Structure formats: structure tokens, C-alpha cells
């Protein structure tokens, strides 16, 4: 049932898409206009540096999802795969419902607004108060297969 590629560790960095970085380019003329009366010769260089700092911040603060060593790691949180139950793939509408006002406030969420698909993973650890982990991912099927492969290797 599992394919050889599923046995490899799963890694995904939840970085923003190119649309956000393109929209951030509006910072350059904005900062330039603000800097123009203060120091016209520094207006464009300061704007470019601020743009670079924003891009760097988004890249450095983007969390990652990993399945390796029998554990699922989402950002700073980690759980053994044998403590995970069923994995439900979430499309756009299902993800919206899973993170909306009707969800259980105890759920663990790692959600990024620029990713519109995800997974809801049942947490079967009786000592953990979070009934589900809801994660956004660009590759929900691959993440689910990787969790399943890691679980079958652990057991």
C-alpha cells in the first residue's frame, strides 16, 4: 500500500507564496515617498533594505511540518505518530469550518492564511487535551501518507 517515496521523511516549510512577496513590493515606493523629504538620496536604498527585512522575516518565521523519527512536528510542537488517529484531508471549505467558530477551542492549530488546504489529525493520546491537530499544508495527501507510513513502521 505504501510507496517507497512515502518512507522518506516528510518536510514542508510553510512559506508565503510569491503573491505576498509581490504585494510587499508596494513597501518600496511607500517608504521611498516617506523618506524623500527627509533624505532623498537614501529613499530608495532604505526602501529596498526594509523590503529585504520584511521578506527575510517572513521566511525565517515560517514554521515547518516534519514527519521523521516516528514523530510529527508542526512548528515547535511534536507528537509521536503512534498517538495519532485518523487523518482527514481538508479542502478549502472543510478547512474554513475546521478552524472557524464551530471548532473545539482545545484543538492544536498550525494555520497559515496563504495556504488553503490542510489536514485534521485525531489525537488519541488520553493525556493530551487537544482532540485534533489542524494543520495547513500544500500537500495534504503526501503528509497523510507519510504519517501512515511512519505509523506502520513504528508499530
N, C-alpha and C positions, 0 to 999 in steps of 0.2 A: 504493500500500500504506500509506503514512503519511498520517495525518490532519493537517489544519492545526494542530490543538491540540498535536500531537506535536512540531511545530517550535519551540514555545516552550521556553524553558529550564525544566528541572525543578528544583524546590526543595521540600525537605521538612525540617522540624525534628523531630527525634526526641524530642519532649517526652513526659513521662509522661501517661497518661490520667487522667481525673477520679477514678478509683478510688483511685489513690495519694494524690492530694491530699485526698480524703475520709478515707482512713485516717490521714493525717498530722494530721487534726483531733484525734486522740487525744493529741497532744502538749499541747494546750491544758489539758485537765483534769490531765494528769500534771505539767506544770510548775507549774500553779496549786497542786496539793497539796504539791509540794516547797517552793514559795515561801510558802505560808500561814503556817508558824511563824516564818519569817524576817521578812517584811514583808507582812502580809495586804492592805494597800491596793495593793501593787504586783503581787500574784499574777496577776491576770487580764491587766493590761497587759503584763507581761513575757512571759506565755504567748503572747499574741497576737503580740508582736514576734518571738518565737522561731519561731512558726509561719510568719510572713511571711518571715523569713530563710531557713527551710528551703524554702519554695515558691520564693523568688527564686533560691536556689542551684540547685535542680533545673532551673528554667527557663534560667538563664544558662549552666549547664554542659551543657545538652543539645546534642549535635552536630547538624550538618545534612548532608543529602545534596544535591548540586547537579550538574546536567549543563548546562554552559554554556560557550561559547567553545571547544568541541571538547575539553573536559576533564570527567572525572568527579571530583568532590571529595567525599570522605567524611570528615567531621571535619576533621582537619588534613592528611590525605593526599590526594594528587591524582595522576591519571594521564591521559594523552591517550586519547581514545576509540579512536583507531586502534591502540592497544596492547591493546585488549580483544578477546577472542574471544567464544565463545558465552555467552549469558545463560540460566541455568536458574532458573525460578521455584520457590521453596521454600515448601511449606505447613508446617503445624505439625510433623509428624513428620520431614519431609525437613530442615527447619531444625535440629531437635534432632540428627539424625545428622550434619549438616554441621558443627556446632560441638562435637560430642561427642568422646569419647576416640579415636575412629577417624579423625578428620580429620588432615590434614597440618599439622604444627605451624608450617610456613612460611606458611600462608595468612594473608592480611590479614583481620582481623575487626573489624567495627564493629557490635556487637550490643548491643541493649538488651533486658532481660528482660521489659519490659512490651509488647513488640511481638513477635507470634508468627508472622510471615511474613517472607519475605525473598527474596534472590536470591544465586546463586553465579555469579560472573562470571569466566570464564577470562582469565588474564593471559598474553598471548603475547609480552611483552617478554622477550627472551632474557637481558637484563642484570639483570632483576628476579628475586630468589629466590622471591617469593611466587607459587605457581602459580594461586591463585584469590583473589578478593576475595569474602568472605561478608558481606553487609550485611542488617540488618533494615530493613524498610520497611513502612509501612501500605499502600503502593500498588505492589506488585511489577510488575504488568503495565504500569503507566504509566511506571515507571522503566526497564523493559526497552525499551519503545517509544521513549522519549526517547534512550536510549543508541544504539539502532539508527538513529534519525533523525539524531542528531549524527554518527554514523559515516558515514552515506551522504552527509551534507553535507560532511564533511571529505575524503572520497575522491572 
